[in-house]
Amino acid sequence: MKRPGLVLALAALTLVSLWLWTPDVPRASLEARYLAAPTDLRQVGPWQLHVRDSGTPRAATAARSDGPSASKTDAPAVVLLHGFGASLQTWDAWAEGLAATHRVIRIDLPGSGLSPPDPAHNYRDTRSLQLLMALLDDLGLKRVSLVGHSMGGRIAWTLAAQFPERVDKLVLVAPDGYATFGFEYGKAMDVPASLSLMRHVLPKPLLRMNLQAAYARPESLTDAVTTRYHDLILAPGARQAMLDRLAQTVLQEPEPLLRQIKAPTLLVWGEADAMIPISNARDYLRAIPSSRLVSWPQVGHLPQEEAAEPSLKAVAEFLR
């Protein structure tokens, strides 16, 4: 290649690299956009967590029979756990609806949303259970209902199996746990080297292409939702935390644990889920003693977003 051509090629490559390069967004900017109150950032043991704790005194009064003196902490509590790469905002519609009757606690898991990465860079399920037990103790909650989506569903059903005395009811939204999509039992996922590029290159159009697979209807993935996902994935350390969580995930044969679950369980699924197919529901229904399924056609992996009204109705009735 002649020198002028080489110069032009290098210049073009530099411009493309600069266009694709996606730096972290400062925490202060993200908190200004997505933090409802400074007190929502809570230190729990070694973790700093983004926790939203909502519900009203009227919720407690409706749930109890001892009169109007009941306080918010007297309401039955429900804890909502998001899935991989998501944040507590995925529960916005459910949280608003459930707050009429429950104390609603949503958290960003470490390295997600506004929760900084785990200080030990440990994202194994045992560490997640330690975190949740520490949070429940910190909030003074001896017994709660648990709601978990996808990865959060796996964490929720594992806690319900290992600590049945702490779980009242269990809601699993397209839960993870059975071997699928590159995950084998007893073996860590082989994370492709190309995926590590996301630490430096993650333009919003590329993220939108990946997110679209989670929705059955393209219009469900709005610009506002895409922007929120993109912003929060660009939090300092979040992309490395996602890669670490993938690399540290080792699935175990789920049925021995699932059979230990004593809490009444509701499975919530989109019938057009392309991420974790609804056919998996049969395995959960067979393994969990007291379980049943609700589902909706033309709904993907996020029924709490894509079918917010009917799924909230089903979950609210189940929790009551």
Beta strands, then each sheet from edge to edge (+ up, - down):
strand 1: 41-44
strand 2: 47-54
strand 3: 77-81
strand 4: 103-108
strand 5: 144-149
strand 6: 167-173
strand 7: 265-270
strand 8: 291-296
sheet 1: 1+ 2- 4+ 3+ 5+ 6+ 7+ 8+
end
